[in-house]
Every structure is written in structure tokens, then in C-alpha cells.
Amino acid sequence: MLKDGAVRGVLGVAMPVEYEFSPAETATLMAVGARLAEWLG
């Protein structure tokens, strides 16, 4: 998770099988990570 270009943490998403996230899923996960980074400070 990035805030102002600095790493604030990581968000792990595990799948039981190999999986390639779609561009839409990636965008959603990036948005969630950005919100969490803001919350974490």
C-alpha cells in the first residue's frame, strides 16, 4: 500500500489456484490499498 509514494504496508490476496487478476480487479485492489494506506497514516 502506497501513500505519497512511500510503502505503508502490504495487502495479500491468496487464491487456492494460479490466478491472473483482470485489469478491473487490479484497479479495485489498488483503490482498496490506497484507502487503507490513508487510514493507516
Phi and psi in radians as a Rosetta constraint file:
Dihedral C 1 N 2 CA 2 C 2 CIRCULARHARMONIC -1.942 0.35
Dihedral N 2 CA 2 C 2 N 3 CIRCULARHARMONIC 2.448 0.35
Dihedral C 2 N 3 CA 3 C 3 CIRCULARHARMONIC -2.382 0.35
Dihedral N 3 CA 3 C 3 N 4 CIRCULARHARMONIC 2.110 0.35
Dihedral C 3 N 4 CA 4 C 4 CIRCULARHARMONIC 0.941 0.35
Dihedral N 4 CA 4 C 4 N 5 CIRCULARHARMONIC 0.654 0.35
Dihedral C 4 N 5 CA 5 C 5 CIRCULARHARMONIC 1.387 0.35
Dihedral N 5 CA 5 C 5 N 6 CIRCULARHARMONIC 0.022 0.35
Dihedral C 5 N 6 CA 6 C 6 CIRCULARHARMONIC -1.906 0.35
Dihedral N 6 CA 6 C 6 N 7 CIRCULARHARMONIC 2.481 0.35
Dihedral C 6 N 7 CA 7 C 7 CIRCULARHARMONIC -1.266 0.35
Dihedral N 7 CA 7 C 7 N 8 CIRCULARHARMONIC 2.226 0.35
Dihedral C 7 N 8 CA 8 C 8 CIRCULARHARMONIC -1.944 0.35
Dihedral N 8 CA 8 C 8 N 9 CIRCULARHARMONIC -0.178 0.35
Dihedral C 8 N 9 CA 9 C 9 CIRCULARHARMONIC 2.857 0.35
Dihedral N 9 CA 9 C 9 N 10 CIRCULARHARMONIC -3.102 0.35
Dihedral C 9 N 10 CA 10 C 10 CIRCULARHARMONIC -2.238 0.35
Dihedral N 10 CA 10 C 10 N 11 CIRCULARHARMONIC 2.654 0.35
Dihedral C 10 N 11 CA 11 C 11 CIRCULARHARMONIC -2.131 0.35
Dihedral N 11 CA 11 C 11 N 12 CIRCULARHARMONIC 1.995 0.35
Dihedral C 11 N 12 CA 12 C 12 CIRCULARHARMONIC -1.725 0.35
Dihedral N 12 CA 12 C 12 N 13 CIRCULARHARMONIC 2.338 0.35
Dihedral C 12 N 13 CA 13 C 13 CIRCULARHARMONIC -2.187 0.35
Dihedral N 13 CA 13 C 13 N 14 CIRCULARHARMONIC 2.001 0.35
Dihedral C 13 N 14 CA 14 C 14 CIRCULARHARMONIC -1.784 0.35
Dihedral N 14 CA 14 C 14 N 15 CIRCULARHARMONIC 2.437 0.35
Dihedral C 14 N 15 CA 15 C 15 CIRCULARHARMONIC -2.140 0.35
Dihedral N 15 CA 15 C 15 N 16 CIRCULARHARMONIC 2.518 0.35
Dihedral C 15 N 16 CA 16 C 16 CIRCULARHARMONIC -1.260 0.35
Dihedral N 16 CA 16 C 16 N 17 CIRCULARHARMONIC -0.228 0.35
Dihedral C 16 N 17 CA 17 C 17 CIRCULARHARMONIC -2.362 0.35
Dihedral N 17 CA 17 C 17 N 18 CIRCULARHARMONIC 2.832 0.35
Dihedral C 17 N 18 CA 18 C 18 CIRCULARHARMONIC -1.013 0.35
Dihedral N 18 CA 18 C 18 N 19 CIRCULARHARMONIC 2.357 0.35
Dihedral C 18 N 19 CA 19 C 19 CIRCULARHARMONIC -2.622 0.35
Dihedral N 19 CA 19 C 19 N 20 CIRCULARHARMONIC 2.354 0.35
Dihedral C 19 N 20 CA 20 C 20 CIRCULARHARMONIC -1.853 0.35
Dihedral N 20 CA 20 C 20 N 21 CIRCULARHARMONIC 2.063 0.35
Dihedral C 20 N 21 CA 21 C 21 CIRCULARHARMONIC -1.206 0.35
Dihedral N 21 CA 21 C 21 N 22 CIRCULARHARMONIC 2.461 0.35
Dihedral C 21 N 22 CA 22 C 22 CIRCULARHARMONIC -1.270 0.35
Dihedral N 22 CA 22 C 22 N 23 CIRCULARHARMONIC 2.860 0.35
Dihedral C 22 N 23 CA 23 C 23 CIRCULARHARMONIC -0.997 0.35
Dihedral N 23 CA 23 C 23 N 24 CIRCULARHARMONIC -0.657 0.35
Dihedral C 23 N 24 CA 24 C 24 CIRCULARHARMONIC -1.165 0.35
Dihedral N 24 CA 24 C 24 N 25 CIRCULARHARMONIC -0.735 0.35
Dihedral C 24 N 25 CA 25 C 25 CIRCULARHARMONIC -1.135 0.35
Dihedral N 25 CA 25 C 25 N 26 CIRCULARHARMONIC -0.716 0.35
Dihedral C 25 N 26 CA 26 C 26 CIRCULARHARMONIC -1.076 0.35
Dihedral N 26 CA 26 C 26 N 27 CIRCULARHARMONIC -0.766 0.35
Dihedral C 26 N 27 CA 27 C 27 CIRCULARHARMONIC -1.083 0.35
Dihedral N 27 CA 27 C 27 N 28 CIRCULARHARMONIC -0.707 0.35
Dihedral C 27 N 28 CA 28 C 28 CIRCULARHARMONIC -1.117 0.35
Dihedral N 28 CA 28 C 28 N 29 CIRCULARHARMONIC -0.802 0.35
Dihedral C 28 N 29 CA 29 C 29 CIRCULARHARMONIC -1.106 0.35
Dihedral N 29 CA 29 C 29 N 30 CIRCULARHARMONIC -0.685 0.35
Dihedral C 29 N 30 CA 30 C 30 CIRCULARHARMONIC -1.127 0.35
Dihedral N 30 CA 30 C 30 N 31 CIRCULARHARMONIC -0.689 0.35
Dihedral C 30 N 31 CA 31 C 31 CIRCULARHARMONIC -1.150 0.35
Dihedral N 31 CA 31 C 31 N 32 CIRCULARHARMONIC -0.738 0.35
Dihedral C 31 N 32 CA 32 C 32 CIRCULARHARMONIC -1.082 0.35
Dihedral N 32 CA 32 C 32 N 33 CIRCULARHARMONIC -0.777 0.35
Dihedral C 32 N 33 CA 33 C 33 CIRCULARHARMONIC -1.060 0.35
Dihedral N 33 CA 33 C 33 N 34 CIRCULARHARMONIC -0.702 0.35
Dihedral C 33 N 34 CA 34 C 34 CIRCULARHARMONIC -1.128 0.35
Dihedral N 34 CA 34 C 34 N 35 CIRCULARHARMONIC -0.729 0.35
Dihedral C 34 N 35 CA 35 C 35 CIRCULARHARMONIC -1.124 0.35
Dihedral N 35 CA 35 C 35 N 36 CIRCULARHARMONIC -0.742 0.35
Dihedral C 35 N 36 CA 36 C 36 CIRCULARHARMONIC -1.133 0.35
Dihedral N 36 CA 36 C 36 N 37 CIRCULARHARMONIC -0.694 0.35
Dihedral C 36 N 37 CA 37 C 37 CIRCULARHARMONIC -1.082 0.35
Dihedral N 37 CA 37 C 37 N 38 CIRCULARHARMONIC -0.699 0.35
Dihedral C 37 N 38 CA 38 C 38 CIRCULARHARMONIC -1.091 0.35
Dihedral N 38 CA 38 C 38 N 39 CIRCULARHARMONIC -0.767 0.35
Dihedral C 38 N 39 CA 39 C 39 CIRCULARHARMONIC -1.141 0.35
Dihedral N 39 CA 39 C 39 N 40 CIRCULARHARMONIC -0.686 0.35
Dihedral C 39 N 40 CA 40 C 40 CIRCULARHARMONIC -1.236 0.35
Dihedral N 40 CA 40 C 40 N 41 CIRCULARHARMONIC -0.458 0.35
